[in-house]
Amino acid sequence: MEFEVTVRQLSPSFMADYPESLYPELMHKQGRPYSCLLVESHDYTICIPFRSSIPHKNAFLFRGTKRSSETRSGLDYTKIVLIKKEEYFDDSKAVVDQDEYNEAMKNIDIIVSEVLEYINSYIIHIRGEKILHKREFDRKYLYSTLVYFHDILGLSE
């Protein structure tokens, strides 16, 4: 599978179009830029945010970084953003820990595979093709941002 990977942050334009009042699961509360590992493998870009503290298993957790020795830092699949508009990316350089970036790049095939499985599992559940048990669905998707991107995923009526 071919894909392109970069690190960027989301723009103020994205935040204005996706306000916290309507999109509470997006990470507005941190007051920090939404720095993401971007994976371009569809007709949209998958933005996987770097987080310093992830309280669940739906993520790629860093193991060999300085911050990971103190907290559960990683890439959070539940807070991914799907983007089609280039203006939703900020032109300024995204800043992430170098050791976390290096670990992500070493494990990029695993990360991309896990993120695509996370998205595909959601799609086939919503389409009714393979229904997850309610507890399993809630464990994976109760606080997921994917519900905000049904139009991009082709799940809108």
DSSP file with accessible surface (Angstrom, degrees, kcal/mol):
  #  RESIDUE AA STRUCTURE BP1 BP2  ACC     N-H-->O    O-->H-N    N-H-->O    O-->H-N    TCO  KAPPA ALPHA  PHI   PSI    X-CA   Y-CA   Z-CA
    1    1 A M              0   0  152      0, 0.0     2,-0.4     0, 0.0    40,-0.0   0.000 360.0 360.0 360.0 135.6    0.0    0.0    0.0
    2    2 A E        +     0   0  183     39,-0.1     2,-0.3     2,-0.0     0, 0.0  -0.793 360.0 154.7-100.7 140.6    1.3    3.4   -0.9
    3    3 A F        -     0   0   55     -2,-0.4     2,-0.4     2,-0.0    38,-0.2  -0.980  33.8-131.4-156.5 159.4    0.8    6.5    1.3
    4    4 A E  E     -A   40   0A 121     36,-1.4    36,-2.5    -2,-0.3     2,-0.4  -0.933  21.9-161.3-115.1 140.4    2.5    9.8    2.0
    5    5 A V  E     +A   39   0A  38     -2,-0.4     2,-0.3    34,-0.2    34,-0.2  -0.980  19.1 151.2-129.3 133.9    3.3   11.0    5.5
    6    6 A T  E     -A   38   0A  50     32,-1.5    32,-3.7    -2,-0.4     2,-0.5  -0.912  38.0-120.4-143.6 172.7    4.0   14.4    6.9
    7    7 A V  E     +A   37   0A  32     -2,-0.3    87,-0.5    30,-0.2     2,-0.3  -0.988  45.2 143.6-120.6 125.8    3.6   16.3   10.2
    8    8 A R  E     -A   36   0A  58     28,-2.0    28,-3.5    -2,-0.5     2,-0.3  -0.904  39.1-120.8-144.9 175.2    1.5   19.5   10.2
    9    9 A Q  E     -A   35   0A  23     81,-0.4    81,-2.9    83,-0.4    26,-0.2  -0.890  31.9-102.0-122.3 157.7   -1.0   21.3   12.4
   10   10 A L  B     -D   89   0B   8     24,-1.4    24,-0.3    -2,-0.3    79,-0.3  -0.473  39.7-120.6 -77.4 149.8   -4.5   22.3   11.8
   11   11 A S     >  -     0   0    9     77,-2.1     4,-1.9    -2,-0.2     3,-0.4  -0.375  20.5-109.7 -87.5 163.7   -5.3   25.9   10.8
   12   12 A P  H  > S+     0   0   95      0, 0.0     4,-2.5     0, 0.0     5,-0.2   0.832 119.5  63.7 -58.2 -30.0   -7.4   28.5   12.6
   13   13 A S  H  > S+     0   0   49     74,-0.3     4,-2.0     2,-0.2    75,-0.1   0.908 102.5  47.4 -61.2 -42.8   -9.8   28.0    9.6
   14   14 A F  H  > S+     0   0    0     -3,-0.4     4,-1.5    73,-0.3    -1,-0.2   0.948 111.9  49.7 -61.5 -48.3  -10.4   24.4   10.5
   15   15 A M  H  < S+     0   0   49     -4,-1.9    -2,-0.2     1,-0.2    -1,-0.2   0.872 110.7  50.5 -61.7 -35.4  -11.0   25.4   14.2
   16   16 A A  H  < S+     0   0   72     -4,-2.5    -1,-0.2     1,-0.2    -2,-0.2   0.888 112.8  45.6 -68.4 -38.6  -13.5   28.1   13.0
   17   17 A D  H  < S+     0   0   77     -4,-2.0    -1,-0.2     1,-0.3    -2,-0.2   0.667 119.3  42.3 -78.1 -18.1  -15.4   25.6   10.8
   18   18 A Y  S  < S-     0   0   24     -4,-1.5    -1,-0.3    -5,-0.1    -2,-0.1  -0.592  84.1-173.5-126.0  68.3  -15.4   22.9   13.5
   19   19 A P    >>  -     0   0   42      0, 0.0     4,-2.1     0, 0.0     3,-1.2  -0.268  34.1-118.2 -67.5 151.9  -16.2   24.9   16.8
   20   20 A E  T 34 S+     0   0   83      1,-0.3     6,-0.1     2,-0.2     8,-0.0   0.838 110.8  64.6 -57.8 -34.5  -16.1   23.1   20.1
   21   21 A S  T 34 S+     0   0  105      1,-0.2    -1,-0.3     2,-0.1    -3,-0.0   0.830 116.7  27.4 -61.5 -30.6  -19.8   23.8   20.7
   22   22 A L  T <4 S+     0   0  114     -3,-1.2    -1,-0.2     1,-0.2    -2,-0.2   0.656 130.9  38.0-102.2 -21.1  -20.7   21.6   17.7
   23   23 A Y    ><  +     0   0   57     -4,-2.1     3,-1.6     1,-0.1     5,-0.2  -0.564  64.2 163.4-131.0  66.4  -17.7   19.2   17.7
   24   24 A P  T 3   +     0   0   59      0, 0.0     4,-0.2     0, 0.0     5,-0.2   0.737  69.6  62.6 -65.9 -21.7  -16.9   18.5   21.4
   25   25 A E  T 3  S+     0   0   53    119,-0.1   120,-0.1     2,-0.1     2,-0.1   0.638  81.2  96.8 -81.0 -12.3  -14.7   15.5   20.8
   26   26 A L  S <  S-     0   0    4     -3,-1.6     2,-2.1    -7,-0.1     3,-0.4  -0.453  94.1-104.6 -69.8 154.1  -12.2   17.4   18.8
   27   27 A M  S    S+     0   0   23     52,-0.2     5,-0.3     1,-0.2     3,-0.2  -0.349  74.1 130.9 -86.1  65.8   -9.3   18.5   20.9
   28   28 A H    >   +     0   0   40     -2,-2.1     3,-1.4    -4,-0.2    -1,-0.2   0.821  58.9  70.2 -79.5 -32.4  -10.1   22.2   21.4
   29   29 A K  T 3  S+     0   0  149     -3,-0.4    -1,-0.2     1,-0.3    -2,-0.1   0.704  81.2  71.3 -66.2 -22.7   -9.7   22.2   25.1
   30   30 A Q  T 3  S-     0   0   73     -3,-0.2    -1,-0.3     2,-0.1    -2,-0.1   0.748  87.9-142.0 -68.6 -22.8   -5.9   21.9   25.2
   31   31 A G    <   +     0   0   74     -3,-1.4    -2,-0.1     1,-0.3    -1,-0.1   0.700  66.3 107.7  68.8  15.6   -5.4   25.4   23.9
   32   32 A R  S    S-     0   0  138     -5,-0.3    -1,-0.3     1,-0.1    -2,-0.1  -0.818  81.7 -81.3-119.4 163.0   -2.5   24.0   21.8
   33   33 A P        -     0   0   79      0, 0.0     2,-1.5     0, 0.0    -1,-0.1  -0.274  40.9-116.4 -61.8 149.5   -2.1   23.4   18.1
   34   34 A Y        -     0   0    3    -24,-0.3   -24,-1.4    15,-0.1     2,-0.4  -0.701  40.0-169.5 -85.5  82.5   -3.6   20.2   16.8
   35   35 A S  E     -A    9   0A  17     -2,-1.5    15,-2.4    15,-0.2     2,-0.3  -0.694  12.4-178.8 -81.7 127.4   -0.3   18.7   15.6
   36   36 A a  E     -AB   8  49A   0    -28,-3.5   -28,-2.0    -2,-0.4     2,-0.6  -0.927  38.5-126.9-132.5 151.2   -0.9   15.7   13.5
   37   37 A L  E     -AB   7  48A   0     11,-2.8    11,-2.7    -2,-0.3     2,-0.5  -0.860  40.0-146.7 -87.5 119.8    0.8   12.9   11.6
   38   38 A L  E     -AB   6  47A   1    -32,-3.7   -32,-1.5    -2,-0.6     2,-0.5  -0.828  15.9-170.5 -98.0 130.8   -0.8   13.2    8.2
   39   39 A V  E     -AB   5  46A   0      7,-2.6     7,-2.8    -2,-0.5     2,-0.8  -0.980   3.6-166.2-120.2 118.3   -1.5   10.1    6.1
   40   40 A E  E     +AB   4  45A  72    -36,-2.5   -36,-1.4    -2,-0.5     5,-0.2  -0.893  41.8 123.1-106.1 102.3   -2.6   10.7    2.6
   41   41 A S        +     0   0   36     -2,-0.8     2,-0.2     3,-0.7    -1,-0.1   0.312  67.9  37.6-139.0   1.8   -3.9    7.4    1.2
   42   42 A H  S    S-     0   0   80      2,-1.1     4,-0.0    -3,-0.2     0, 0.0  -0.556 107.7 -74.3-129.3-159.8   -7.4    8.1    0.1
   43   43 A D  S    S+     0   0  116     -2,-0.2     2,-0.3   109,-0.1    -3,-0.0   0.246 120.4  49.5 -87.4  14.5   -9.2   11.0   -1.5
   44   44 A Y  S    S-     0   0   14     -5,-0.1    -2,-1.1    41,-0.0    -3,-0.7  -0.923  88.2-111.7-141.1 168.2   -8.8   12.6    1.9
   45   45 A T  E     -BC  40  83A  16     38,-3.1    38,-2.5    -2,-0.3     2,-0.6  -0.887  20.6-142.1-106.4 134.2   -6.1   13.2    4.5
   46   46 A I  E     -BC  39  82A   0     -7,-2.8    -7,-2.6    -2,-0.4     2,-0.7  -0.855  13.2-160.6 -95.5 121.4   -6.1   11.4    7.8
   47   47 A a  E     -BC  38  81A   0     34,-3.1    34,-2.0    -2,-0.6    -9,-0.2  -0.914   5.7-170.5-106.9 108.4   -4.8   13.6   10.6
   48   48 A I  E     -B   37   0A   0    -11,-2.7   -11,-2.8    -2,-0.7    29,-0.1  -0.890  20.4-135.0-103.2 113.0   -3.7   11.6   13.6
   49   49 A P  E     -B   36   0A   0      0, 0.0    27,-2.1     0, 0.0     2,-0.4  -0.405   5.5-128.7 -75.7 141.8   -3.0   13.9   16.6
   50   50 A F  E     -E   75   0C  22    -15,-2.4     2,-0.4    25,-0.2   -15,-0.2  -0.712  33.5-172.6 -77.2 133.2    0.0   13.6   18.8
   51   51 A R  E     -E   74   0C  44     23,-2.9    23,-2.3    -2,-0.4     3,-0.2  -0.983  28.3-149.4-132.5 147.0   -1.2   13.5   22.5
   52   52 A S  S    S+     0   0   31     -2,-0.4     2,-0.3     1,-0.3    -1,-0.1   0.698  90.3  29.3 -86.8 -19.1    0.8   13.6   25.7
   53   53 A S        -     0   0   65     18,-0.1    -1,-0.3    21,-0.1    20,-0.2  -0.875  64.1-179.1-147.4 109.8   -1.7   11.5   27.7
   54   54 A I        -     0   0    0     18,-2.1     5,-0.1    -2,-0.3    21,-0.0  -0.936   9.2-167.3-114.6 117.4   -3.9    8.9   26.2
   55   55 A P        +     0   0  106      0, 0.0     2,-0.2     0, 0.0    -1,-0.1   0.219  66.1  47.7 -90.1  15.9   -6.3    7.1   28.6
   56   56 A H  S    S-     0   0   44      2,-0.0    -2,-0.1    84,-0.0    84,-0.0  -0.836  82.2-109.3-144.4-178.3   -7.3    4.2   26.3
   57   57 A K  S    S+     0   0  187     -2,-0.2     2,-2.1     1,-0.1     4,-0.1   0.462  85.6  98.1 -98.6  -4.0   -5.9    1.5   23.9
   58   58 A N  S    S+     0   0   28     81,-0.2    19,-1.5     2,-0.1    20,-0.9  -0.417  77.8  69.3 -84.9  64.8   -7.2    3.0   20.6
   59   59 A A  E    S-F   76   0C  12     -2,-2.1     2,-0.7    17,-0.2    17,-0.2  -0.977  88.2-101.9-164.0 165.3   -3.8    4.6   19.9
   60   60 A F  E     -F   75   0C  22     15,-2.3    15,-2.5    -2,-0.3     2,-0.5  -0.937  44.3-154.0 -99.2 111.8   -0.2    4.0   19.0
   61   61 A L  E     -F   74   0C  26     -2,-0.7    13,-0.3    13,-0.2     2,-0.1  -0.775  11.1-126.7 -92.0 130.1    1.5    4.4   22.3
   62   62 A F        +     0   0    7     11,-2.4    11,-0.2    -2,-0.5    38,-0.1  -0.459  28.9 175.2 -71.3 145.8    5.1    5.5   22.3
   63   63 A R  S    S+     0   0  195     -2,-0.1    -1,-0.1     9,-0.1    11,-0.0   0.640  70.3  45.4-121.5 -30.9    7.5    3.3   24.3
   64   64 A G  S    S+     0   0   67     35,-0.1     2,-0.3    36,-0.1    -2,-0.0   0.104  88.4 101.8-109.5  25.2   11.0    4.5   23.8
   65   65 A T  S  > S-     0   0    7      1,-0.1     4,-0.8     8,-0.1     8,-0.1  -0.712  76.4-118.0-108.7 162.0   10.6    8.3   24.2
   66   66 A K  T >4 S+     0   0  155     -2,-0.3     3,-1.0     1,-0.2     4,-0.4   0.936 115.2  46.2 -59.7 -49.0   11.4   10.6   27.1
   67   67 A R  G >> S+     0   0   61      1,-0.2     4,-2.0     2,-0.2     3,-1.8   0.872 104.3  62.0 -65.3 -34.1    7.8   11.7   27.6
   68   68 A S  G 34 S+     0   0   22      1,-0.3    -1,-0.2     2,-0.2    -2,-0.2   0.728  94.6  62.7 -67.5 -17.9    6.5    8.1   27.3
   69   69 A S  G << S+     0   0   93     -3,-1.0    -1,-0.3    -4,-0.8    -2,-0.2   0.691 114.6  33.4 -76.8 -15.2    8.5    7.2   30.4
   70   70 A E  T <4 S+     0   0  147     -3,-1.8     2,-0.3    -4,-0.4    -2,-0.2   0.664 130.7   5.8-109.4 -25.4    6.3    9.7   32.4
   71   71 A T  S  < S-     0   0   46     -4,-2.0     2,-1.6     2,-0.0    -1,-0.3  -0.932  82.6 -89.1-151.8 171.8    2.9    9.5   30.7
   72   72 A R        +     0   0  114     -2,-0.3   -18,-2.1    -3,-0.1     2,-0.1  -0.546  58.5 169.7 -90.1  72.4    1.0    7.5   28.0
   73   73 A S        +     0   0    0     -2,-1.6   -11,-2.4   -20,-0.2     2,-0.3  -0.498  15.4 104.1 -83.8 155.3    2.0    9.7   25.0
   74   74 A G  E    S-EF  51  61C   0    -23,-2.3   -23,-2.9   -13,-0.3     2,-0.5  -0.983  71.3 -48.1 171.3-159.6    1.2    8.6   21.5
   75   75 A L  E     -EF  50  60C   0    -15,-2.5   -15,-2.3    -2,-0.3     2,-0.7  -0.946  51.4-141.9-109.3 118.7   -0.9    9.0   18.4
   76   76 A D  E >   - F   0  59C   0    -27,-2.1     3,-0.8    -2,-0.5   -17,-0.2  -0.748  16.1-172.2 -93.3 111.4   -4.6    9.0   19.3
   77   77 A Y  G >  S+     0   0    8    -19,-1.5     3,-1.2    -2,-0.7    68,-0.2   0.782  83.1  63.8 -70.6 -27.3   -6.9    7.2   16.8
   78   78 A T  G 3  S+     0   0    8    -20,-0.9    67,-1.9     1,-0.2    -1,-0.2   0.712 104.8  46.7 -71.8 -16.8  -10.1    8.3   18.5
   79   79 A K  G <  S+     0   0   17     -3,-0.8    -1,-0.2    65,-0.2   -52,-0.2   0.135  80.7 138.8-112.1  21.5   -9.3   12.0   17.8
   80   80 A I    <   -     0   0    0     -3,-1.2     2,-0.4   -32,-0.1   -32,-0.2  -0.261  39.4-149.1 -66.1 154.0   -8.4   11.7   14.1
   81   81 A V  E     -C   47   0A   0    -34,-2.0   -34,-3.1     2,-0.0     2,-0.5  -0.969   2.4-145.8-123.8 138.7   -9.6   14.3   11.7
   82   82 A L  E     -C   46   0A   1     -2,-0.4     2,-0.4   -36,-0.2   -36,-0.2  -0.930  23.1-171.9-108.2 129.5  -10.4   13.6    8.1
   83   83 A I  E     +C   45   0A   2    -38,-2.5   -38,-3.1    -2,-0.5     3,-0.1  -0.967  31.6 164.8-131.5 137.8   -9.6   16.5    5.7
   84   84 A K        +     0   0  118     -2,-0.4     2,-0.6   -40,-0.2    -1,-0.1   0.531  64.9  82.5-115.4 -19.1  -10.2   17.3    2.1
   85   85 A K    >   -     0   0   97      1,-0.1     3,-1.8   -40,-0.1     4,-0.1  -0.802  62.7-154.0 -97.1 123.1   -9.5   21.1    2.2
   86   86 A E  G >  S+     0   0  116     -2,-0.6     3,-2.0     1,-0.3    -1,-0.1   0.820  92.4  68.4 -61.4 -31.3   -5.9   22.2    1.9
   87   87 A E  G 3  S+     0   0  111      1,-0.3   -74,-0.3   -74,-0.1   -73,-0.3   0.627  83.3  74.5 -68.4  -8.1   -6.7   25.4    3.8
   88   88 A Y  G <  S+     0   0   14     -3,-1.8   -77,-2.1   -75,-0.1     2,-0.5   0.490  84.0  80.6 -80.1  -2.7   -7.4   23.4    6.9
   89   89 A F  B <  S-D   10   0B   9     -3,-2.0   -79,-0.2   -79,-0.3     2,-0.2  -0.901  82.2-128.0-104.8 134.7   -3.6   22.9    7.3
   90   90 A D        -     0   0   40    -81,-2.9   -81,-0.4    -2,-0.5     4,-0.1  -0.543   6.7-141.4 -77.3 143.1   -1.5   25.7    8.8
   91   91 A D  S    S+     0   0  151     -2,-0.2    -1,-0.1    -4,-0.1     3,-0.1   0.707  75.1  95.0 -78.2 -20.7    1.5   26.8    6.9
   92   92 A S  S    S-     0   0   57      1,-0.1   -83,-0.4   -83,-0.1     2,-0.2  -0.340  91.5 -92.0 -70.9 156.2    3.6   27.2   10.0
   93   93 A K        -     0   0  186    -85,-0.1     2,-0.3     1,-0.1    -1,-0.1  -0.466  36.6-126.8 -72.9 131.4    5.9   24.3   11.0
   94   94 A A        -     0   0   13    -87,-0.5     2,-0.6    -2,-0.2   -87,-0.1  -0.581  20.7-144.3 -75.9 138.7    4.3   21.8   13.4
   95   95 A V        +     0   0  121     -2,-0.3     2,-0.3   -87,-0.0   -60,-0.1  -0.933  29.7 156.8-110.8 121.4    6.5   21.1   16.4
   96   96 A V        -     0   0   31     -2,-0.6     2,-0.1   -89,-0.0   -60,-0.0  -0.943  52.9 -81.0-134.5 158.8    6.6   17.6   17.9
   97   97 A D     >  -     0   0   66     -2,-0.3     4,-2.5     1,-0.1     5,-0.2  -0.387  36.9-136.4 -59.4 133.0    9.1   15.9   20.1
   98   98 A Q  H  > S+     0   0  125      1,-0.2     4,-2.7     2,-0.2     5,-0.2   0.888 103.5  51.6 -61.8 -39.4   11.9   14.6   17.8
   99   99 A D  H  > S+     0   0   56      2,-0.2     4,-2.2     1,-0.2    -1,-0.2   0.880 110.7  48.7 -68.9 -32.2   12.1   11.2   19.6
  100  100 A E  H  > S+     0   0    0      2,-0.2     4,-2.5     1,-0.2    -2,-0.2   0.918 111.4  49.7 -70.9 -40.4    8.3   10.8   19.2
  101  101 A Y  H  X S+     0   0   81     -4,-2.5     4,-2.6     2,-0.2    -2,-0.2   0.942 111.2  49.5 -60.3 -46.5    8.6   11.7   15.5
  102  102 A N  H  X S+     0   0   71     -4,-2.7     4,-2.2     1,-0.2    -2,-0.2   0.908 111.6  48.1 -60.5 -43.6   11.4    9.2   15.1
  103  103 A E  H  X S+     0   0   25     -4,-2.2     4,-1.3     2,-0.2    -1,-0.2   0.904 110.8  51.7 -65.5 -38.4    9.5    6.4   16.8
  104  104 A A  H  < S+     0   0    0     -4,-2.5     3,-0.4     1,-0.2     7,-0.2   0.931 110.2  48.6 -62.5 -44.1    6.4    7.2   14.7
  105  105 A M  H >< S+     0   0   55     -4,-2.6     3,-1.1     1,-0.2     4,-0.2   0.886 108.8  53.0 -66.1 -36.5    8.5    7.0   11.5
  106  106 A K  H 3< S+     0   0  178     -4,-2.2    -1,-0.2     1,-0.2    -2,-0.2   0.795 120.0  35.0 -64.9 -28.5   10.1    3.7   12.5
  107  107 A N  T 3X S+     0   0   45     -4,-1.3     4,-2.5    -3,-0.4     3,-0.4   0.106  79.9 121.7-113.0  21.5    6.6    2.3   13.1
  108  108 A I  H <> S+     0   0   26     -3,-1.1     4,-2.8     1,-0.2     5,-0.3   0.851  72.5  54.0 -60.6 -37.0    4.7    4.0   10.3
  109  109 A D  H  > S+     0   0  116     -4,-0.2     4,-2.2     1,-0.2    -1,-0.2   0.921 111.9  45.3 -63.9 -40.7    3.6    0.8    8.6
  110  110 A I  H  > S+     0   0   81     -3,-0.4     4,-2.8     2,-0.2     5,-0.2   0.935 113.8  49.6 -65.5 -46.0    2.0   -0.4   11.9
  111  111 A I  H  X S+     0   0    0     -4,-2.5     4,-2.7    -7,-0.2     5,-0.2   0.945 112.6  46.0 -60.6 -48.7    0.4    3.0   12.5
  112  112 A V  H  X S+     0   0    1     -4,-2.8     4,-2.6     1,-0.2     5,-0.3   0.932 113.6  49.7 -62.5 -43.5   -1.1    3.3    9.1
  113  113 A S  H  X S+     0   0   70     -4,-2.2     4,-2.2    -5,-0.3    -1,-0.2   0.933 113.3  45.9 -60.5 -45.8   -2.4   -0.3    9.2
  114  114 A E  H  X S+     0   0   72     -4,-2.8     4,-2.4     2,-0.2    -2,-0.2   0.906 113.3  49.1 -66.0 -40.5   -4.0    0.3   12.6
  115  115 A V  H  X S+     0   0    0     -4,-2.7     4,-2.5    -5,-0.2     5,-0.2   0.919 111.7  48.3 -67.3 -42.0   -5.5    3.6   11.7
  116  116 A L  H  X S+     0   0   19     -4,-2.6     4,-3.0    -5,-0.2     5,-0.2   0.904 112.3  49.3 -65.4 -38.1   -7.0    2.2    8.5
  117  117 A E  H  X S+     0   0  101     -4,-2.2     4,-2.7    -5,-0.3     5,-0.3   0.912 109.8  52.3 -65.2 -41.2   -8.4   -0.8   10.4
  118  118 A Y  H  X S+     0   0    4     -4,-2.4     4,-1.5     2,-0.2    -2,-0.2   0.941 114.9  41.1 -59.7 -46.8   -9.9    1.6   13.0
  119  119 A I  H  X S+     0   0    0     -4,-2.5     4,-2.5     2,-0.2    -2,-0.2   0.938 116.0  48.9 -68.4 -46.8  -11.6    3.7   10.3
  120  120 A N  H  X S+     0   0   78     -4,-3.0     4,-2.6     1,-0.2     5,-0.3   0.886 108.4  53.5 -64.0 -38.5  -12.7    0.6    8.2
  121  121 A S  H  X S+     0   0   12     -4,-2.7     4,-1.7    -5,-0.2    -1,-0.2   0.905 110.6  48.1 -61.9 -40.0  -14.2   -1.2   11.3
  122  122 A Y  H  X S+     0   0   10     -4,-1.5     4,-2.7    -5,-0.3     5,-0.2   0.943 111.3  50.3 -63.9 -48.2  -16.2    1.9   12.0
  123  123 A I  H  X S+     0   0   16     -4,-2.5     4,-2.6     1,-0.2     6,-0.2   0.935 111.4  46.3 -58.9 -48.9  -17.5    2.2    8.4
  124  124 A I  H  <>S+     0   0   54     -4,-2.6     5,-2.0     1,-0.2     6,-1.4   0.844 113.0  51.0 -70.0 -27.0  -18.6   -1.4    8.1
  125  125 A H  H ><5S+     0   0   31     -4,-1.7     3,-1.3    -5,-0.3    -1,-0.2   0.955 111.8  46.1 -68.4 -50.4  -20.3   -1.2   11.5
  126  126 A I  H 3<5S+     0   0   66     -4,-2.7    -2,-0.2     1,-0.3    -1,-0.2   0.883 111.8  51.8 -62.0 -36.5  -22.2    2.0   10.5
  127  127 A R  T 3<5S-     0   0  132     -4,-2.6    -1,-0.3    -5,-0.2    -2,-0.2   0.595 114.1-120.3 -74.3 -11.2  -23.2    0.5    7.2
  128  128 A G  T < 5S+     0   0   44     -3,-1.3     3,-0.3    -4,-0.4    -3,-0.2   0.605  79.9 121.2  82.6  12.9  -24.5   -2.6    9.0
  129  129 A E  S   <S+     0   0  128     -5,-2.0     2,-0.2     1,-0.3    -4,-0.2   0.829  88.9   6.7 -79.3 -32.8  -22.1   -5.0    7.2
  130  130 A K  S    S-     0   0  136     -6,-1.4     2,-0.4    -9,-0.1    -1,-0.3  -0.733  80.0-153.4-151.6  96.8  -20.5   -6.2   10.4
  131  131 A I        -     0   0  113     -3,-0.3     2,-0.2    -2,-0.2    -6,-0.1  -0.572   9.3-142.6 -79.1 127.4  -22.1   -5.0   13.6
  132  132 A L        -     0   0   16     -2,-0.4    -1,-0.0   -11,-0.1    -2,-0.0  -0.578  32.1 -94.4 -82.0 151.2  -19.8   -4.8   16.7
  133  133 A H     >  -     0   0  111     -2,-0.2     4,-3.1     1,-0.1     5,-0.3  -0.353  40.2-112.8 -59.0 145.5  -21.2   -5.7   20.1
  134  134 A K  H  > S+     0   0  141      1,-0.2     4,-2.9     2,-0.2     5,-0.2   0.890 117.1  49.9 -52.9 -43.6  -22.4   -2.5   21.8
  135  135 A R  H  > S+     0   0  172      2,-0.2     4,-2.4     1,-0.2    -1,-0.2   0.914 112.8  46.4 -63.3 -41.3  -19.7   -2.7   24.5
  136  136 A E  H  > S+     0   0   77      2,-0.2     4,-2.0     1,-0.2     5,-0.2   0.925 113.5  48.8 -66.6 -43.1  -17.0   -3.2   21.9
  137  137 A F  H  X S+     0   0   36     -4,-3.1     4,-3.6     1,-0.2     5,-0.4   0.946 113.4  46.7 -61.1 -47.4  -18.3   -0.3   19.7
  138  138 A D  H  X S+     0   0   47     -4,-2.9     4,-1.8    -5,-0.3     5,-0.3   0.901 109.8  54.0 -61.5 -40.9  -18.5    2.0   22.7
  139  139 A R  H  < S+     0   0  166     -4,-2.4    -1,-0.2    -5,-0.2    -2,-0.2   0.886 121.6  30.2 -61.6 -37.1  -15.0    1.0   23.8
  140  140 A K  H  < S+     0   0   27     -4,-2.0    -2,-0.2    -5,-0.2    -1,-0.2   0.838 137.0  16.8 -90.1 -35.7  -13.6    1.9   20.4
  141  141 A Y  H >< S+     0   0   10     -4,-3.6     3,-1.6    -5,-0.2    -3,-0.2   0.452  84.2 102.7-126.6  -1.0  -15.9    4.7   19.2
  142  142 A L  T 3< S+     0   0   91     -4,-1.8    -3,-0.1    -5,-0.4    -4,-0.1   0.885 103.3  26.2 -56.0 -40.2  -18.0    6.3   22.0
  143  143 A Y  T 3  S+     0   0  146     -5,-0.3    -1,-0.3    -4,-0.1     2,-0.1   0.117  97.0 130.6-109.0  21.7  -15.6    9.3   22.1
  144  144 A S    <   -     0   0    6     -3,-1.6     3,-0.4     1,-0.1   -65,-0.2  -0.425  55.9-143.7 -77.7 150.6  -14.4    9.1   18.5
  145  145 A T  S >  S+     0   0    0    -67,-1.9     3,-2.0   -68,-0.2     4,-0.3   0.515  80.6  95.4 -86.7  -6.6  -14.4   12.0   16.1
  146  146 A L  G >  S+     0   0    0      1,-0.3     3,-2.1   -68,-0.2    -1,-0.2   0.812  70.7  69.3 -58.5 -29.2  -15.3    9.9   13.1
  147  147 A V  G >  S+     0   0   80     -3,-0.4     3,-0.8     1,-0.3    -1,-0.3   0.792  93.7  58.9 -59.9 -24.9  -19.0   10.7   13.6
  148  148 A Y  G <  S+     0   0   43     -3,-2.0    -1,-0.3     1,-0.2     3,-0.2   0.582 104.0  51.6 -78.9  -9.9  -18.2   14.3   12.4
  149  149 A F  G <>  +     0   0    0     -3,-2.1     4,-2.2    -4,-0.3    -1,-0.2  -0.004  62.4 123.0-121.7  29.6  -16.8   13.0    9.1
  150  150 A H  H <>>S+     0   0   42     -3,-0.8     5,-3.2     1,-0.2     6,-0.8   0.857  76.0  57.8 -59.3 -34.0  -19.6   10.8    7.7
  151  151 A D  H >45S+     0   0   99      4,-0.2     3,-0.9     1,-0.2    -1,-0.2   0.940 109.5  43.0 -62.8 -44.5  -19.7   13.0    4.6
  152  152 A I  H 345S+     0   0   23      1,-0.2    -2,-0.2    -3,-0.2    -1,-0.2   0.874 114.0  51.8 -68.5 -35.2  -16.1   12.3    3.8
  153  153 A L  H 3<5S-     0   0   11     -4,-2.2    -1,-0.2    -7,-0.2    -2,-0.2   0.494 114.7-115.4 -80.8  -3.2  -16.5    8.6    4.7
  154  154 A G  T <<5S+     0   0   54     -3,-0.9    -3,-0.2    -4,-0.6    -2,-0.1   0.785  83.5 119.4  74.2  28.9  -19.4    8.3    2.3
  155  155 A L      < +     0   0   16     -5,-3.2    -4,-0.2    -6,-0.2     2,-0.2   0.359  37.9 111.2-107.8   4.0  -21.8    7.5    5.2
  156  156 A S              0   0   71     -6,-0.8    -7,-0.0    -5,-0.2     0, 0.0  -0.528 360.0 360.0 -78.7 145.8  -24.2   10.5    4.8
  157  157 A E              0   0  232     -2,-0.2    -1,-0.1     0, 0.0    -2,-0.1  -0.416 360.0 360.0 -75.8 360.0  -27.7    9.8    3.6
